Structure formats: structure tokens, C-alpha cells
Amino acid sequence: MTSFELPRRSRRLPARYNALALPLVLSIMMTFVVSGISTVKALGFVPGFLAAWMSAWGVSWLVAFPTLLVVMPLVRRIVAMAVEPPGR
């Protein structure tokens, strides 16, 4: 293995962290994209765009992550009512 290769088996979080890891990753990715689109629409590609985008992203993530922690159980129930379980 060279210095730039990843080990074949990396450590993973235990399954009990799924309820925290899923909304964490989802909120990071979604707020990154949405805040970028909103910043471009509001400002265009101007000097200082990146700083404005990162500021908007930080604020939106601070709202999105706790919101997802609260609403995710409700979303799972709604989806379970709308989607047939596997094996039917």
C-alpha cells in the first residue's frame, strides 16, 4: 500500500449512529447546493461570491440539521404509509 491509497477496510460508525449520521450528511449536502443556487441567483458571480456562499451555507446548515433531527421520524412514517414494504 502506498501513502495515497486508502486501507481496504476502514472503520465505520456503529449502526446506532445512523439516526444522527443520515440527517448530518443530508443537511450538509442539501444546504450546500441550495445555498449556492440561492447565492448565485441573488448576487451573481461577483467578487466575494464564495465568502457570501459559505456564510449563507453556514446559517442554513445551522437551521437545517436540527430541523432534520426533529422531522426525520415524521418523514419516515409518511413515506412508510405511501410506499409498499419490500417483499410484497
C-alpha positions in Angstrom: 0.0 0.0 0.0 1.4 3.4 -1.0 0.9 6.5 1.1 -2.0 7.8 -1.0 -4.1 4.6 -1.0 -7.0 4.1 1.4 -7.0 0.9 3.5 -9.3 -1.7 2.2 -11.3 -1.9 5.4 -11.9 1.5 7.0 -13.5 1.9 10.4 -17.2 2.6 10.3 -19.6 4.1 12.8 -21.8 1.6 14.7 -25.4 1.3 13.4 -26.7 3.2 16.4 -25.3 6.4 14.9 -27.5 6.1 11.8 -30.2 8.4 13.2 -27.6 11.1 13.6 -25.4 10.5 10.6 -28.1 10.4 8.0 -29.5 13.9 8.8 -26.0 15.2 9.2 -24.8 14.2 5.8 -28.2 15.1 4.2 -28.2 18.6 5.7 -24.6 19.3 4.7 -25.2 18.3 1.1 -28.6 19.8 0.6 -27.8 23.2 2.2 -24.5 23.4 0.2 -26.3 23.0 -3.1 -29.4 25.1 -2.2 -27.4 28.0 -0.6 -25.1 28.0 -3.7 -28.0 28.3 -6.1 -29.7 31.0 -3.9 -26.5 33.0 -3.6 -25.9 32.9 -7.4 -29.5 34.0 -8.0 -29.2 36.8 -5.5 -25.7 38.1 -6.3 -24.5 36.5 -9.5 -20.8 35.5 -9.8 -19.4 38.7 -8.2 -16.2 39.3 -6.3 -16.8 37.9 -2.8 -19.3 35.3 -4.1 -17.5 32.4 -2.3 -17.5 34.2 1.0 -21.2 35.1 0.7 -22.0 31.5 -0.3 -20.1 30.0 2.7 -21.8 32.4 5.1 -25.2 31.5 3.7 -24.3 27.8 3.8 -23.3 28.0 7.5 -26.5 29.7 8.5 -28.7 27.4 6.5 -27.0 24.3 7.9 -27.4 25.6 11.4 -31.2 25.6 10.8 -31.4 22.5 8.6 -29.6 20.0 10.8 -31.7 20.4 13.9 -34.8 20.6 11.8 -34.0 17.3 10.1 -33.3 15.7 13.5 -36.9 16.7 14.6 -38.8 16.0 11.3 -37.0 12.8 10.2 -39.2 10.4 12.2 -42.3 12.1 10.8 -40.9 11.8 7.3 -40.2 8.1 7.7 -43.8 7.5 8.9 -45.2 9.4 5.9 -43.0 7.5 3.5 -43.9 4.2 5.1 -47.6 4.9 4.6 -47.0 5.8 0.9 -44.6 3.1 -0.1 -45.2 -0.6 -0.1 -42.8 -2.5 2.1 -40.3 -4.8 0.3 -41.3 -8.4 -0.4 -45.0 -7.7 -1.2 
